[in-house]
Amino acid sequence: MTTQNQETASNQKVPSFIKNAGDVTPPPSEGAGGRLFWFLACAAADIPENGGGCVKYGDKQIAVFNFTRRGEWYATDNMCPHRMQMALSRGMIGTQGDEPKVACPFHKKTFSLETGACLNGDDYQIKTYPVKVEDGLVYISLPQPPPKEGAFELAK
């Protein structure tokens, strides 16, 4: 993928398809824990079919998965809690029964992409986030306001 970047006031590179990094789009909606803020994470074309990618939102790394075989998108924390490694976006996705899952590429701990529960029977959990795709853009919802200008980018 070739994406031209623009620089923000803090000299942080932001993909050119993102006009106002950190803007809330669309307006916040109410969720179970209060207000949910949707942020523009990336273009859908940036995430490989039946694979994942990583985006940064402030200091947080979020794994985004395009589960093409199921026609579904998922977002979770990128950190595997087993060894505290930022790696889940590089893991293999698949199913266990009807449960969509991701396997950590290092030690093969598997996590539900719907609930975040560890499917190996271990006492680990990852956070999951609502995702939607509109007009070829991927939005992720978090229960916190967006960071300041220039605070998110596509992780490499």
Secondary structure by P-SEA (a helix, b strand, c coil): cbbbbbbcccccccccccccccccccccccccccbbbbccccccccccccccbbbbcccbbbbbbcccccccccccccccccccccccccbbbbbccccccccccccccccccccccccccccbbbbbbbbbbcccbbbbbccccccccccccccc
